[in-house]
Every structure is written in structure tokens, then in C-alpha cells.
Amino acid sequence: MHHAQAQSGAVAGWECRRHDEMEACSLGGRYLDEARIADPMPNRRFWAHAYSRC
């Protein structure tokens, strides 16, 4: 996900480089749900907020 964000140029408009974490964590969680795979990170929303703070 982070590679796709960088290649698309999305990171250029962000104030802080860590803002990519919220999108990456959310999409990762959606993928796991759709694939019916147990999420190894049960507190995904908490960690997404923690990691995306600048």
C-alpha cells in the first residue's frame, strides 16, 4: 500500500509523511475482511490513529 501511495503521488499533498498510515491500515483491514482472513492486528483503528500522528 505504501508503495502504491508513493507511486501515485498521493504523498506529495500531505503535511506529514505519516498520514499514509491511516489509509494503509484501513485498506489492509478491508482486504482481510473480504478475504475472510483473521486480522493479526485486532486494534487496527487504534494503531492507525497512533501511527498516523505527526
Secondary structure, 3 states (H helix, E strand, C coil): CHHHHHHHCHHHHCCCHHHHHHHHHHHHHHHHHHCCCCCCCCCHHHHHHHHHCC
